[in-house]
Amino acid sequence: MNDDEKVLEILNKYEEVLPKSNTHTRLAIDLLKAGPAFEQKLIKFVRPLIIKGVPSTINDMRKLYQDADKAAAIGKVL
């Protein structure tokens, strides 16, 4: 089991217990490497915030732009 799988396993347990919270999804975005699991969590985190029109959503993800792979995934999703 690699690090990404461990992270997903732990955070998915939190998702079952706290389904309305998006904190576990945000943590997954920070901790996962760019890839399909990252993109799924990114979509799950960003879509409701974009639909609501939360202006700080993009600023909140500023840290992710330091990783070129994650930045490319964000561009692809958005």
C-alpha positions, 0 to 999 in steps of 0.5 A, spaced: 500 500 500 503 506 497 502 513 501 496 515 496 492 509 498 493 510 505 491 517 505 485 516 501 483 510 506 484 514 512 480 520 509 474 516 506 473 514 513 472 521 515 468 522 509 463 516 512 463 519 519 462 527 517 459 527 510 457 534 510 464 537 511 469 538 506 475 538 510 477 531 509 477 533 501 481 539 502 486 535 506 486 529 500 487 535 495 493 537 499 496 530 500 495 526 494 500 526 488 497 529 481 493 523 478 486 520 477 484 520 485 487 527 486 482 530 480 476 526 483 477 529 490 479 536 486 472 536 483 468 534 489 471 540 493 471 545 487 464 544 484 460 546 490 464 552 491 464 554 484 456 553 483 455 557 490 460 563 487 465 562 493 470 568 491 476 565 495 476 558 492 481 559 487 485 563 492 484 557 497 488 553 492 494 558 491 498 553 494 497 547 489 500 551 483 507 550 486 506 543 483 506 543 476 502 537 475 497 539 480 497 546 476 495 542 470 490 538 473 487 544 476 487 547 469 484 541 466 478 540 471 476 548 471 
